[in-house]
Amino acid sequence: MLMVNKMEEVVTRIEFLQKQKDLLGLEKSTKRNFLSWRIPSTSLVEDNIDAVTCILMLKLKYLRVLSFKMLDVLPDSIGGLIYLRYLDLSWTNIRTLPESLCDLCNLQTLKLHNCTSLIMLPNGMHKLVNLRHLDIWGTCLKEMPRKMSKLKHLHIFSYFTVGKHKDNGIQELGELSNLHGSFGIKKLENIVDLPSLKSLHIEGFGQLKYISDEFYKNEDNPSFHIAHFPSLEKLEFRDMPCWEMWHLPDSETFPQLKRLLIRDCPMLKGDVFSQAFLKILSSLSDVSKVRKLDISERCSQEMSLTGDNLSIGGCESIVKSAFEAISINHLTCLQEIQISGCLSAVSLPGNCLPESLQKLAICSSGKLEFPEQHQQKYDLVELQIHSSCDSLTSLSLDAFPNLKNLEIHWCENVESVSLSQPPHTALQHLSIIGCPKFVSFPGEGLAAPNLTSLHVKRCSKLEELPRDMNTLLPNLESLEMQHCQEICMFPEGGLPPNLKSLTVGGCKQQLRSVSSMGGNFESLTHLEISGVGCESVKSFHEIGSLPHLPSITTLVIRGFSNLETLECNELLGLTSLLQLRIGGCPNLENMVGEKLPPSVLTFQISHCGLLGEHCKNKHQQIWPKISHIPTIQVNGRQVPETKGMPLEVITEFFAVGARVRQDASAKSL
């Protein structure tokens, strides 16, 4: 009765204030919307109260905030507080909520945290259209009321208990687009009969340890397993710190799955996920169509299937599982494998390279063990090894008889490429870059009659190019040799006769070898000379004159950091020169001699200090040497008053010239 008396006293005082409004200076609001009033009207009742007390309290019809600490029953008259915005019933003993609660059309927050006796929400919850925060953690709700999707403004929602009916099923969540923060789903077993479900996101189950058979059982027939999620395409698990075990039945659980993501689940061991992953992979209806497989090591466990591209990422055991999936022939149409970021010591078994496989690319996987090569044959067409396979010291071309493209880049311990059963008729492109221990090609020469390009860069211990190139590599068209300081000259017998493009640099001796280059080079149209590593060169006289190369149409000079003077007369032997490009020579300031060859159509100069400025400003000593050239560009910009021949016209001109020379060469033969 003490509590009742206190409440009566509060009501009496408020009525007294209303009568004394003139003395207090209170004025009637001109606004019609009473919700705009800022009246401090919070009531916090510490002790247990009965219905009589509640009724007395409800005389405060403008109350906006109401919080109880202990309560057994919330009276029906709560619906009269139509201005109430905040109602906190957390930790109370209420079992049900009256339907009149749903008349609180302005209610924004309803907190029912740890109301452990509460098993049901009012049926009319969908009428609380202004509700933003619904806290039901710790309740024992059996299912959600119907039409919860009407709560469009709901931002915070503890969890959704899936019902068996259409109006309280999983699809109701699809309309709640403003949800923020963590969110949970309960009674997942109620969605197994929903064949239309395409995406399922499970997050924040802090105490969950197992996902077992209960997750998949059909309640009508618990012993019967079916394709439980026949249309599910996306499945994500996040923030489940205690999750340890995931059991999948042997039946096809996710036949249409396109994306699987597991993140922030630290207790789920890799081998557990690996077993689940293999079952999922084997049940996919489209797995036989996979043509490209991407495998990477990362923190989260992830699988994504897009068209014919399958991407798998995770810990060491996931990588092993991916290899196992290939070896047990789940991926029968696989044509390409890309492995990246594998930092664990994992072996790539030879049986992971099926007959259908065309390309294998390995990147940033230093501890990955390369497949066995001894007495093995693989059908690969393209092989790329970049910054990987630290244990690999030699690669045998004999193991890859169909290989067309081989790239070995930044592999610290690779020493050689071998060939004991020549010739290798398939190889067309060979690139070896950044291999500091690489010392040799096949001892008897690289017999690859169809090789068209050979690129060797930054191999500091390599002393010579493949021997007998002029005969063993008759179809070589592009040769690039840079920053291989121990290679001082071209091989005996000269370069291949059909060479069209030559790039040299990084060594003064190599540049000198260009000037002494003899033989017939009627096919050579592109010559690039790099001065990186040749800082002492100030003039081309120091490395010798360019030979007479009448077929050259493009000359590129770059990276001479201390080159000061360009001698025009050095280029007069290039009688077919159409394009001259000079770049990265910051100290270049002068041009001497008569003028650039009259055949030049395009002169491009970039980052070349004063010479570039002189060309742009038409310096009186420089301009006469270049004024006959139709197109002059300095740092990518056209010099005014030059004709500026369109690039496509120049390109076509080059192509026509090359074809004419080839035809003439063929006739002479």
C-alpha positions as CSV (number, residue, x, y, z in Angstrom):
1,M,0.0,0.0,0.0
2,L,3.0,2.3,0.5
3,M,3.7,2.2,-3.2
4,V,0.1,3.0,-4.0
5,N,0.1,5.9,-1.7
6,K,3.2,7.3,-3.4
7,M,1.7,7.0,-6.8
8,E,-1.4,8.8,-5.7
9,E,0.7,11.6,-4.2
10,V,2.6,12.0,-7.6
11,V,-0.7,12.2,-9.5
12,T,-2.1,14.8,-7.0
13,R,1.0,16.9,-7.4
14,I,0.8,16.9,-11.2
15,E,-2.9,18.0,-11.0
16,F,-1.9,20.8,-8.6
17,L,0.8,22.0,-11.1
18,Q,-1.8,22.1,-13.8
19,K,-4.1,24.3,-11.8
20,Q,-1.2,26.6,-10.9
21,K,0.0,27.0,-14.6
22,D,-0.6,30.7,-14.7
23,L,1.5,31.4,-11.6
24,L,4.3,29.2,-13.0
25,G,4.3,30.9,-16.4
26,L,3.3,27.8,-18.3
27,E,1.7,28.4,-21.6
28,K,-0.4,26.1,-23.8
29,S,1.5,24.8,-26.8
30,T,0.4,26.1,-30.2
31,K,1.6,22.9,-31.9
32,R,-1.0,20.2,-32.5
33,N,1.5,17.4,-32.3
34,F,2.0,16.6,-28.7
35,L,4.9,14.3,-29.6
36,S,7.1,17.4,-30.0
37,W,6.8,18.3,-26.3
38,R,10.0,17.6,-24.4
39,I,8.4,16.7,-21.1
40,P,10.7,14.8,-18.6
41,S,8.3,12.0,-17.9
42,T,10.4,9.0,-17.0
43,S,9.1,6.5,-14.4
44,L,11.5,4.0,-12.9
45,V,9.9,1.6,-10.5
46,E,12.4,-0.4,-8.5
47,D,10.2,-2.9,-6.7
48,N,7.5,-5.3,-7.7
49,I,4.2,-3.6,-8.2
50,D,0.7,-4.9,-8.8
51,A,-1.9,-4.0,-11.4
52,V,-3.5,-1.3,-9.3
53,T,-0.2,0.6,-9.2
54,C,0.1,0.3,-12.9
55,I,-3.4,1.7,-13.4
56,L,-2.6,4.7,-11.3
57,M,0.6,5.2,-13.2
58,L,-1.3,5.1,-16.5
59,K,-3.0,8.3,-15.6
60,L,0.3,9.9,-16.8
61,K,-1.0,9.8,-20.4
62,Y,1.9,11.8,-21.9
63,L,4.5,9.5,-20.5
64,R,7.3,8.8,-23.0
65,V,9.8,6.6,-21.2
66,L,8.8,3.8,-18.9
67,S,11.1,1.2,-17.3
68,F,10.4,-1.6,-14.8
69,K,12.9,-3.6,-12.9
70,M,10.5,-6.2,-11.5
71,L,7.1,-7.1,-12.9
72,D,5.0,-10.2,-13.3
73,V,2.1,-8.9,-15.4
74,L,1.8,-5.9,-17.7
75,P,-1.9,-4.7,-17.7
76,D,-4.0,-4.2,-20.8
77,S,-4.3,-0.5,-20.0
78,I,-0.7,-0.1,-21.2
79,G,-2.2,0.6,-24.6
80,G,-3.5,4.0,-23.3
81,L,0.0,5.4,-23.2
82,I,-0.1,6.3,-26.8
83,Y,2.8,8.8,-26.6
84,L,5.2,6.2,-25.1
85,R,8.4,5.9,-27.1
86,Y,10.6,3.7,-24.8
87,L,9.5,0.7,-22.8
88,D,12.0,-1.4,-20.9
89,L,10.7,-4.7,-19.3
90,S,14.1,-6.4,-19.2
91,W,14.8,-9.0,-16.5
92,T,11.1,-9.1,-15.5
93,N,9.0,-12.2,-15.0
94,I,6.4,-11.5,-17.5
95,R,5.1,-14.5,-19.4
96,T,3.0,-12.8,-22.1
97,L,2.4,-9.3,-23.3
98,P,-1.1,-7.9,-23.8
99,E,-2.4,-7.2,-27.3
100,S,-3.0,-3.6,-26.3
101,L,0.8,-3.1,-26.3
102,C,0.5,-3.0,-30.1
103,D,-1.6,0.2,-29.8
104,L,1.5,2.1,-28.9
105,C,1.9,3.5,-32.4
106,N,4.8,5.9,-31.4
107,L,6.9,3.2,-29.6
108,Q,10.4,3.2,-30.9
109,T,12.3,1.0,-28.3
110,L,11.0,-2.2,-26.7
111,K,13.5,-4.0,-24.5
112,L,12.7,-7.5,-23.3
113,H,16.2,-8.5,-22.5
114,N,16.4,-11.7,-20.4
115,C,12.7,-12.0,-19.9
116,T,13.3,-15.8,-19.6
117,S,9.6,-16.6,-19.0
118,L,8.4,-14.8,-22.1
119,I,7.4,-17.3,-24.8
120,M,5.3,-15.3,-27.2
121,L,5.0,-11.7,-28.5
122,P,1.6,-10.1,-29.3
123,N,0.1,-11.0,-32.6
124,G,-0.2,-7.4,-33.6
125,M,3.5,-6.5,-33.4
126,H,3.4,-5.5,-37.0
127,K,1.3,-2.4,-36.0
128,L,4.3,-0.9,-34.2
129,V,5.4,0.8,-37.4
130,N,7.8,3.2,-35.6
131,L,9.7,0.5,-33.7
132,R,13.4,0.8,-34.2
133,H,15.0,-1.3,-31.5
134,L,13.6,-4.7,-30.4
135,D,15.8,-6.5,-27.8
136,I,14.6,-10.1,-27.2
137,W,17.9,-11.7,-26.2
138,G,17.4,-14.2,-23.4
139,T,13.7,-14.8,-24.1
140,C,12.3,-18.2,-25.0
141,L,10.1,-17.2,-28.0
142,K,8.9,-20.2,-29.9
143,E,8.3,-18.2,-33.1
144,M,7.8,-14.7,-34.4
145,P,4.4,-13.1,-34.8
146,R,3.2,-12.8,-38.3
147,K,4.0,-9.9,-40.7
148,M,7.1,-8.7,-38.9
149,S,8.3,-7.5,-42.3
150,K,6.0,-4.5,-41.8
151,L,8.5,-3.0,-39.3
152,K,10.4,-1.2,-42.0
153,H,12.2,1.1,-39.5
154,L,13.6,-1.6,-37.4
155,H,17.3,-1.0,-37.0
156,I,18.3,-3.3,-34.1
157,F,16.7,-6.7,-33.8
158,S,18.3,-9.3,-31.6
159,Y,17.2,-12.4,-33.5
160,F,14.5,-13.9,-35.6
161,T,12.8,-17.1,-34.7
162,V,11.8,-18.8,-37.9
163,G,8.2,-20.0,-37.9
164,K,6.5,-22.7,-40.0
165,H,4.0,-20.4,-41.7
166,K,4.5,-18.1,-44.7
167,D,3.8,-14.9,-42.7
168,N,6.5,-15.7,-40.1
169,G,9.0,-17.6,-42.2
170,I,12.5,-16.7,-43.2
171,Q,11.2,-14.6,-46.2
172,E,9.9,-12.0,-43.7
173,L,13.5,-11.0,-43.1
174,G,13.9,-9.9,-46.7
175,E,11.9,-6.7,-46.1
176,L,13.9,-5.6,-43.0
177,S,16.5,-3.8,-45.0
178,N,17.6,-1.3,-42.3
179,L,18.9,-3.8,-39.8
180,H,22.3,-2.9,-38.3
181,G,24.8,-4.7,-36.1
182,S,24.7,-8.3,-35.0
183,F,21.7,-10.4,-35.8
184,G,20.8,-14.0,-35.2
185,I,18.4,-16.6,-36.5
186,K,16.8,-19.4,-34.5
187,K,14.8,-22.4,-35.4
188,L,16.7,-22.9,-38.6
189,E,15.2,-26.3,-38.9
190,N,12.0,-24.6,-39.9
191,I,13.5,-23.4,-43.2
192,V,14.6,-26.8,-44.6
193,D,11.4,-27.2,-46.5
194,L,11.6,-23.8,-48.2
195,P,13.0,-24.7,-51.6
196,S,13.2,-21.0,-52.7
197,L,15.8,-20.0,-50.1
198,K,18.9,-18.6,-52.0
199,S,20.9,-16.8,-49.4
200,L,21.5,-17.7,-45.7
201,H,23.7,-15.6,-43.3
202,I,24.4,-16.8,-39.8
203,E,26.2,-14.5,-37.4
204,G,26.8,-13.9,-33.7
205,F,26.0,-17.3,-32.2
206,G,28.5,-16.7,-29.4
207,Q,27.9,-20.0,-27.6
208,L,27.2,-22.3,-30.5
209,K,29.7,-25.3,-30.6
210,Y,28.1,-27.8,-33.0
211,I,26.1,-27.8,-36.1
212,S,24.9,-31.4,-36.2
213,D,22.2,-33.5,-37.7
214,E,19.5,-31.5,-36.0
215,F,20.2,-28.7,-38.4
216,Y,19.2,-30.8,-41.4
217,K,16.4,-33.1,-40.0
218,N,12.9,-33.0,-41.4
219,E,10.7,-32.6,-38.3
220,D,7.9,-34.6,-40.0
221,N,10.3,-37.5,-40.6
222,P,13.5,-37.0,-38.4
223,S,15.3,-40.0,-39.8
224,F,14.9,-38.9,-43.4
225,H,17.5,-36.6,-45.1
226,I,16.8,-34.9,-48.4
227,A,18.5,-32.2,-50.4
228,H,17.9,-29.8,-47.5
229,F,18.7,-26.5,-49.3
230,P,18.0,-27.3,-52.9
231,S,18.2,-23.7,-54.1
232,L,20.7,-22.2,-51.7
233,E,23.4,-20.2,-53.5
234,K,25.1,-18.2,-50.7
235,L,25.9,-19.5,-47.2
236,E,27.9,-17.3,-44.7
237,F,28.9,-18.0,-41.1
238,R,30.4,-15.0,-39.2
239,D,31.4,-14.2,-35.6
240,M,30.9,-17.6,-34.0
241,P,33.8,-17.8,-31.5
242,C,32.9,-21.2,-30.0
243,W,31.9,-23.1,-33.1
244,E,34.0,-26.3,-33.2
245,M,32.2,-29.0,-35.2
246,W,30.3,-29.0,-38.4
247,H,28.6,-32.2,-39.5
248,L,27.3,-32.6,-43.0
249,P,25.2,-35.6,-44.0
250,D,26.2,-37.7,-46.9
251,S,23.3,-36.6,-49.0
252,E,23.4,-33.6,-51.3
253,T,22.9,-30.7,-48.9
254,F,23.8,-27.7,-51.0
255,P,23.6,-28.8,-54.7
256,Q,23.3,-25.2,-56.0
257,L,25.8,-23.4,-53.7
258,K,27.8,-20.7,-55.4
259,R,29.5,-19.0,-52.4
260,L,30.5,-20.3,-49.0
261,L,32.2,-17.9,-46.4
262,I,33.4,-18.6,-42.9
263,R,34.9,-15.7,-41.0
264,D,35.8,-15.0,-37.4
265,C,35.2,-18.6,-36.3
266,P,38.6,-19.4,-34.7
267,M,37.6,-22.7,-33.0
268,L,36.5,-24.4,-36.2
269,K,39.6,-26.3,-37.1
270,G,40.8,-26.6,-40.7
271,D,40.4,-30.3,-40.9
272,V,36.8,-30.1,-39.8
273,F,36.0,-27.5,-42.5
274,S,38.0,-29.5,-45.0
275,Q,35.8,-32.6,-44.6
276,A,32.7,-30.4,-44.9
277,F,34.2,-28.6,-47.9
278,L,34.8,-31.9,-49.7
279,K,31.3,-33.1,-49.1
280,I,29.9,-29.8,-50.4
281,L,32.1,-29.8,-53.4
282,S,31.1,-33.3,-54.3
283,S,27.4,-32.4,-54.0
284,L,27.6,-29.4,-56.3
285,S,25.6,-30.0,-59.5
286,D,27.9,-27.7,-61.5
287,V,31.3,-28.9,-60.2
288,S,31.9,-31.0,-63.3
289,K,31.8,-27.8,-65.4
290,V,34.6,-26.0,-63.6
291,R,37.4,-25.0,-66.0
292,K,39.4,-22.7,-63.8
293,L,40.4,-23.2,-60.1
294,D,41.9,-20.5,-57.9
295,I,43.5,-21.6,-54.7
296,S,44.8,-19.3,-52.1
297,E,45.7,-19.3,-48.4
298,R,43.9,-16.7,-46.3
299,C,42.4,-16.1,-42.8
300,S,38.8,-16.7,-43.8
301,Q,37.5,-20.0,-45.3
302,E,35.9,-19.2,-48.6
303,M,34.5,-21.0,-51.6
304,S,33.1,-19.2,-54.6
305,L,31.7,-20.6,-57.9
306,T,31.1,-18.1,-60.7
307,G,30.3,-19.7,-64.0
308,D,33.1,-22.1,-64.7
309,N,35.5,-20.4,-62.2
310,L,35.9,-22.0,-58.8
311,S,37.8,-20.1,-56.1
312,I,38.9,-21.7,-52.8
313,G,40.6,-19.9,-50.0
314,G,41.5,-20.8,-46.4
315,C,44.2,-22.4,-44.2
316,E,46.7,-25.0,-45.0
317,S,44.3,-27.9,-44.8
318,I,41.9,-26.2,-47.1
319,V,44.6,-26.0,-49.7
320,K,45.3,-29.7,-49.3
321,S,41.6,-30.4,-49.6
322,A,41.5,-28.5,-52.9
323,F,44.3,-30.7,-54.2
324,E,42.5,-33.8,-52.9
325,A,39.3,-32.7,-54.7
326,I,41.2,-32.6,-58.0
327,S,42.9,-35.9,-57.4
328,I,39.7,-37.8,-56.7
329,N,38.4,-36.5,-60.0
330,H,35.6,-34.2,-58.9
331,L,36.9,-31.6,-61.5
332,T,36.9,-33.5,-64.7
333,C,36.9,-30.5,-67.1
334,L,39.6,-28.5,-65.3
335,Q,41.8,-26.5,-67.7
336,E,43.5,-23.9,-65.4
337,I,44.8,-23.9,-61.8
338,Q,46.1,-20.7,-60.1
339,I,47.7,-21.0,-56.7
340,S,48.6,-17.9,-54.8
341,G,49.7,-16.8,-51.3
342,C,50.3,-20.4,-49.9
343,L,52.7,-19.7,-47.1
344,S,52.5,-23.2,-45.5
345,A,54.6,-26.2,-46.5
346,V,52.2,-28.0,-48.9
347,S,53.0,-30.5,-51.6
348,L,51.4,-30.2,-55.0
349,P,50.9,-33.9,-55.9
350,G,51.3,-34.9,-59.5
351,N,47.9,-36.4,-59.6
352,C,46.5,-32.9,-59.2
353,L,47.5,-32.1,-62.8
354,P,44.8,-34.0,-64.8
355,E,45.0,-34.6,-68.5
356,S,42.5,-31.8,-69.1
357,L,44.7,-29.2,-67.4
358,Q,46.2,-26.6,-69.8
359,K,47.6,-23.9,-67.5
360,L,49.3,-24.0,-64.0
361,A,50.1,-20.6,-62.4
362,I,51.9,-20.5,-59.0
363,C,52.4,-17.1,-57.3
364,S,53.8,-16.0,-53.9
365,S,53.9,-19.5,-52.6
366,G,57.5,-20.0,-51.4
367,K,57.0,-23.2,-49.4
368,L,54.8,-25.0,-52.0
369,E,56.5,-28.2,-53.2
370,F,56.5,-28.5,-57.0
371,P,55.2,-31.8,-58.4
372,E,57.7,-34.6,-59.0
373,Q,59.3,-34.3,-62.4
374,H,61.4,-37.5,-62.6
375,Q,59.9,-40.0,-65.1
376,Q,56.7,-38.0,-65.1
377,K,54.8,-36.5,-68.0
378,Y,52.3,-33.7,-67.7
379,D,50.0,-32.3,-70.5
380,L,50.4,-28.6,-69.5
381,V,50.5,-26.0,-72.2
382,E,51.4,-23.0,-70.0
383,L,53.4,-23.0,-66.8
384,Q,54.0,-19.9,-64.6
385,I,56.1,-19.9,-61.4
386,H,56.4,-16.5,-59.8
387,S,58.1,-16.0,-56.4
388,S,57.3,-19.6,-55.5
389,C,58.6,-23.2,-54.9
390,D,61.8,-22.3,-53.0
391,S,62.8,-26.0,-53.1
392,L,62.8,-26.0,-56.9
393,T,66.3,-25.9,-58.3
394,S,65.8,-27.2,-61.8
395,L,63.0,-27.6,-64.2
396,S,62.9,-30.4,-66.8
397,L,61.3,-29.6,-70.1
398,D,61.1,-33.4,-70.6
399,A,58.3,-33.6,-68.0
400,F,56.2,-31.1,-70.1
401,P,56.3,-32.2,-73.7
402,N,53.3,-30.1,-74.7
403,L,54.5,-26.9,-72.9
404,K,54.2,-23.7,-75.1
405,N,54.7,-21.0,-72.5
406,L,57.1,-21.2,-69.6
407,E,57.7,-18.3,-67.1
408,I,60.0,-18.6,-64.1
409,H,60.1,-15.2,-62.3
410,W,61.8,-14.3,-59.0
411,C,62.5,-17.9,-58.0
412,E,65.6,-17.6,-55.8
413,N,66.9,-21.1,-56.0
414,V,66.2,-22.1,-59.6
415,E,69.6,-22.9,-61.3
416,S,68.8,-24.4,-64.6
417,V,66.3,-25.5,-67.3
418,S,67.1,-28.9,-68.6
419,L,66.3,-30.9,-71.7
420,S,67.6,-34.4,-72.2
421,Q,65.3,-35.6,-75.0
422,P,65.6,-32.9,-77.7
423,P,64.1,-31.3,-79.6
424,H,61.2,-29.7,-77.6
425,T,58.9,-28.9,-80.5
426,A,56.0,-27.3,-78.5
427,L,57.9,-24.5,-76.7
428,Q,57.1,-21.0,-78.1
429,H,57.8,-18.6,-75.2
430,L,60.4,-18.8,-72.5
431,S,60.9,-16.1,-69.8
432,I,63.3,-16.2,-66.9
433,I,63.4,-13.1,-64.7
434,G,64.9,-12.3,-61.3
435,C,66.5,-15.7,-60.7
436,P,69.9,-14.9,-59.1
437,K,71.1,-18.5,-59.0
438,F,70.2,-19.3,-62.6
439,V,73.4,-20.4,-64.4
440,S,72.5,-22.6,-67.4
441,F,70.3,-23.7,-70.2
442,P,70.6,-27.2,-71.6
443,G,74.2,-28.1,-72.1
444,E,73.9,-29.1,-75.7
445,G,71.8,-26.0,-76.5
446,L,68.2,-25.3,-76.2
447,A,66.7,-27.2,-79.1
448,A,63.3,-25.6,-79.4
449,P,62.7,-25.1,-83.2
450,N,59.4,-23.3,-82.6
451,L,60.5,-20.9,-79.9
452,T,59.5,-17.4,-80.9
453,S,60.4,-15.3,-77.8
454,L,63.2,-15.6,-75.2
455,H,63.4,-13.1,-72.3
456,V,66.2,-13.3,-69.7
457,K,66.4,-10.5,-67.1
458,R,68.2,-10.0,-63.8
459,C,70.0,-13.4,-63.7
460,S,73.3,-12.2,-62.3
461,K,75.1,-15.5,-62.5
462,L,74.2,-16.5,-66.0
463,E,77.3,-16.3,-68.2
464,E,75.9,-17.1,-71.7
465,L,72.8,-17.4,-73.8
466,P,71.8,-20.8,-75.2
467,R,74.5,-22.1,-77.5
468,D,74.0,-22.5,-81.2
469,M,71.0,-20.2,-81.2
470,N,71.3,-19.5,-84.9
471,T,70.6,-23.1,-85.7
472,L,68.7,-24.5,-82.7
473,L,66.3,-21.5,-82.5
474,P,65.5,-20.8,-86.2
475,N,62.1,-19.2,-85.5
476,L,63.1,-16.9,-82.6
477,E,61.6,-13.5,-83.3
478,S,62.1,-11.7,-79.9
479,L,65.2,-11.7,-77.7
480,E,65.4,-9.7,-74.5
481,M,68.5,-9.8,-72.4
482,Q,68.9,-7.3,-69.5
483,H,70.8,-7.0,-66.3
484,C,72.8,-10.2,-66.8
485,Q,76.2,-8.7,-66.1
486,E,78.1,-11.9,-66.8
487,I,76.9,-12.2,-70.4
488,C,79.5,-10.2,-72.3
489,M,78.7,-11.1,-75.8
490,F,76.3,-12.9,-78.1
491,P,76.8,-16.6,-78.6
492,E,79.2,-18.0,-81.3
493,G,77.5,-18.3,-84.6
494,G,75.5,-15.2,-84.0
495,L,71.8,-14.6,-83.4
496,P,68.9,-16.4,-85.1
497,P,68.3,-15.3,-88.7
498,N,64.6,-14.5,-88.2
499,L,65.0,-12.2,-85.2
500,K,62.7,-9.2,-85.4
501,S,63.0,-7.6,-81.9
502,L,66.1,-7.3,-79.8
503,T,66.4,-5.7,-76.3
504,V,69.7,-5.4,-74.5
505,G,71.0,-3.5,-71.6
506,G,72.3,-3.4,-68.1
507,C,75.9,-4.2,-69.0
508,K,78.4,-2.1,-70.9
509,Q,79.9,-5.2,-72.6
510,Q,76.6,-6.2,-74.0
511,L,76.1,-2.8,-75.5
512,R,79.5,-3.1,-77.2
513,S,78.5,-6.5,-78.6
514,V,75.6,-4.7,-80.4
515,S,78.1,-2.5,-82.2
516,S,80.1,-5.5,-83.3
517,M,77.0,-7.5,-84.3
518,G,77.5,-9.0,-87.8
519,G,75.6,-11.3,-90.0
520,N,72.4,-10.9,-92.0
521,F,69.6,-9.2,-89.9
522,E,67.1,-8.4,-92.6
523,S,64.2,-9.4,-90.3
524,L,65.3,-7.2,-87.3
525,T,62.8,-4.3,-87.1
526,H,62.9,-3.3,-83.4
527,L,66.0,-2.5,-81.4
528,E,65.8,-1.4,-77.7
529,I,69.0,-0.3,-75.8
530,S,68.7,0.1,-72.0
531,G,71.4,2.0,-70.1
532,V,70.2,1.0,-66.6
533,G,73.4,-0.2,-64.9
534,C,75.6,1.8,-67.3
535,E,75.8,5.0,-65.3
536,S,79.3,5.8,-66.6
537,V,78.2,6.1,-70.2
538,K,78.0,9.8,-71.3
539,S,78.3,9.3,-75.1
540,F,77.6,6.4,-77.5
541,H,81.2,6.6,-78.6
542,E,82.0,4.8,-75.3
543,I,80.1,1.7,-76.4
544,G,80.7,1.8,-80.1
545,S,78.7,2.8,-83.1
546,L,75.5,1.1,-84.2
547,P,76.1,-1.3,-87.0
548,H,74.4,-1.0,-90.4
549,L,70.9,-2.3,-89.8
550,P,68.8,-1.3,-92.8
551,S,65.7,-3.2,-91.6
552,I,65.3,-1.4,-88.3
553,T,62.1,0.6,-88.1
554,T,61.9,1.3,-84.4
555,L,64.8,2.3,-82.1
556,V,64.3,2.8,-78.3
557,I,67.1,4.3,-76.2
558,R,66.3,4.6,-72.5
559,G,67.7,4.6,-69.0
560,F,71.1,6.2,-69.6
561,S,71.2,8.4,-66.5
562,N,74.4,10.3,-67.4
563,L,74.1,10.4,-71.2
564,E,74.7,14.0,-72.3
565,T,74.9,14.0,-76.1
566,L,73.0,12.3,-78.9
567,E,75.1,11.8,-82.0
568,C,72.8,11.9,-85.1
569,N,75.5,10.5,-87.3
570,E,75.4,7.2,-85.2
571,L,71.9,6.6,-86.6
572,L,72.6,7.2,-90.2
573,G,73.1,3.4,-90.8
574,L,69.4,2.9,-89.9
575,T,68.1,3.8,-93.3
576,S,64.6,2.5,-92.7
577,L,64.1,4.0,-89.3
578,L,60.6,5.3,-88.8
579,Q,60.2,5.7,-85.1
580,L,62.8,7.0,-82.5
581,R,62.0,7.0,-78.8
582,I,64.3,8.3,-76.2
583,G,63.4,8.2,-72.5
584,G,64.7,8.3,-69.0
585,C,68.0,10.2,-69.8
586,P,67.8,13.2,-67.4
587,N,71.2,14.6,-68.3
588,L,70.7,14.5,-72.1
589,E,71.0,18.1,-73.2
590,N,72.6,18.2,-76.7
591,M,72.3,16.8,-80.2
592,V,75.2,16.8,-82.6
593,G,75.7,15.9,-86.2
594,E,73.8,16.8,-89.3
595,K,70.3,15.6,-88.5
596,L,68.2,12.5,-87.6
597,P,67.7,10.1,-90.5
598,P,65.3,11.5,-93.2
599,S,63.1,8.3,-92.9
600,V,62.0,9.1,-89.3
601,L,58.3,9.8,-89.1
602,T,57.9,10.0,-85.3
603,F,60.3,11.3,-82.7
604,Q,59.3,10.8,-79.0
605,I,61.3,12.1,-76.1
606,S,60.4,11.9,-72.5
607,H,62.2,12.8,-69.2
608,C,65.3,13.8,-71.0
609,G,66.2,17.1,-69.2
610,L,67.3,20.0,-71.4
611,L,67.1,18.3,-74.7
612,G,63.3,17.8,-74.3
613,E,63.0,21.5,-73.5
614,H,65.1,22.5,-76.5
615,C,62.9,20.4,-78.8
616,K,59.8,21.9,-77.4
617,N,61.1,25.4,-77.7
618,K,62.7,24.8,-81.1
619,H,66.2,25.7,-80.1
620,Q,68.2,27.1,-83.0
621,Q,70.9,24.5,-82.7
622,I,68.5,21.5,-82.2
623,W,65.4,22.3,-84.4
624,P,67.2,22.0,-87.8
625,K,68.1,18.4,-86.9
626,I,64.5,17.4,-86.3
627,S,62.3,19.9,-88.2
628,H,61.8,17.4,-91.1
629,I,60.0,14.9,-88.8
630,P,56.2,15.0,-89.1
631,T,55.4,14.0,-85.5
632,I,57.5,15.2,-82.5
633,Q,56.3,14.6,-79.0
634,V,57.9,15.8,-75.7
635,N,56.7,14.1,-72.6
636,G,53.6,12.9,-74.4
637,R,52.6,16.3,-75.8
638,Q,52.7,17.3,-79.4
639,V,55.2,20.0,-80.4
640,P,53.2,22.8,-82.2
641,E,53.6,23.2,-85.9
642,T,54.4,19.6,-86.6
643,K,52.0,17.6,-88.7
644,G,51.2,15.1,-86.0
645,M,50.5,12.1,-88.1
646,P,47.8,10.0,-86.3
647,L,49.1,7.0,-84.4
648,E,47.0,4.5,-86.3
649,V,48.4,5.8,-89.6
650,I,52.0,5.4,-88.3
651,T,51.3,1.9,-87.1
652,E,49.9,0.9,-90.4
653,F,52.8,2.5,-92.2
654,F,55.2,0.4,-90.0
655,A,53.2,-2.8,-90.7
656,V,53.2,-2.2,-94.5
657,G,57.0,-1.5,-94.5
658,A,57.6,-4.7,-92.5
659,R,55.6,-6.8,-95.0
660,V,57.3,-5.3,-98.0
661,R,60.7,-6.2,-96.5
662,Q,59.6,-9.7,-95.7
663,D,58.3,-10.2,-99.3
664,A,61.6,-8.9,-100.7
665,S,63.5,-11.2,-98.4
666,A,61.4,-14.2,-99.5
667,K,61.9,-13.4,-103.2
668,S,65.7,-13.2,-102.7
669,L,65.6,-16.7,-101.2
